[in-house]
């Protein structure tokens, strides 16, 4: 998948906001997975820090990411995330190891 785009978001809940953050993130999974151009959308929780979550997303291309960002479920997430957590976002590429 030479044009695919992988995004990793690490979200750490503000004090007392873990459950609310988990609910917000969980609500993204099914609608995001059903989007055209989405290849993967996984929500993970840190075993040693239950207030830290990871979103691992894979899209066919930049256009699919743009379409995802325009959805109602992503816009709802974006409008609420700063009140619930700190967010670190990375767009990553595989490293070819020989």
C-alpha positions in Angstrom: 0.0 0.0 0.0 2.4 2.7 -1.2 -0.1 5.6 -0.8 -1.6 4.5 2.5 -1.6 6.8 5.5 -1.2 5.4 9.1 -2.1 7.7 12.0 -1.3 6.9 15.6 -3.0 9.1 18.3 -2.0 8.7 21.9 -4.6 10.2 24.2 -4.1 10.6 28.0 -7.2 11.3 30.0 -7.4 14.4 32.3 -7.9 13.5 36.0 -11.4 12.0 36.5 -12.1 11.8 32.7 -11.0 8.2 31.8 -14.5 6.8 31.5 -15.8 9.7 29.5 -12.8 9.6 27.2 -13.2 5.8 26.7 -16.8 6.3 25.7 -16.0 9.1 23.3 -13.2 7.0 21.6 -15.3 3.9 21.5 -18.0 5.8 19.7 -15.5 6.5 16.8 -14.7 2.8 16.1 -17.6 1.4 14.2 -18.5 4.5 12.1 -14.8 5.0 11.2 -14.3 1.4 10.2 -17.3 1.7 7.9 -15.9 4.7 6.0 -14.9 4.3 2.4 -11.1 4.2 2.3 -10.6 3.0 5.9 -8.4 -0.1 6.1 -8.0 -0.3 9.9 -9.3 1.5 13.0 -8.3 0.1 16.3 -8.7 1.5 19.9 -6.3 0.2 22.5 -5.9 0.9 26.2 -2.6 1.0 28.0 -2.4 -2.0 30.4 -0.3 -0.1 32.9 -2.0 3.3 32.7 -5.8 2.8 32.1 -6.2 6.5 31.4 -4.0 6.3 28.3 -5.4 5.2 24.9 -4.1 4.6 21.4 -6.0 5.0 18.2 -4.3 3.1 15.3 -5.7 4.2 12.0 -4.9 3.1 8.4 -6.4 4.8 5.4 -6.0 4.1 1.6 -4.7 7.6 1.0 -4.7 11.2 2.0 -8.2 11.7 0.4 -9.7 9.0 2.7 -8.2 10.8 5.7 -9.7 14.1 4.6 -13.1 12.4 4.2 -12.7 10.9 7.7 -12.0 14.4 9.2 -15.1 15.7 7.6 -17.5 13.2 9.2 -19.9 14.1 12.0 -18.3 11.5 14.4 -14.8 12.9 13.9 -16.1 16.5 14.3 -17.8 15.6 17.5 -14.6 14.0 18.8 -12.6 17.0 17.8 -15.0 19.4 19.6 -14.7 17.4 22.9 -11.2 16.0 23.0 -9.4 18.9 24.6 -11.7 18.9 27.6 -11.1 15.2 28.2 -7.4 14.5 27.3 -4.1 15.5 26.0 -3.6 14.3 22.4 -0.3 13.4 20.7 -0.8 12.7 17.0 1.7 11.0 14.6 1.5 10.2 10.9 4.0 7.4 10.6 5.6 5.5 7.7 7.1 2.0 7.8 10.9 1.8 7.7 12.3 -0.8 5.3 14.6 -3.0 7.2 16.8 -5.4 5.2 
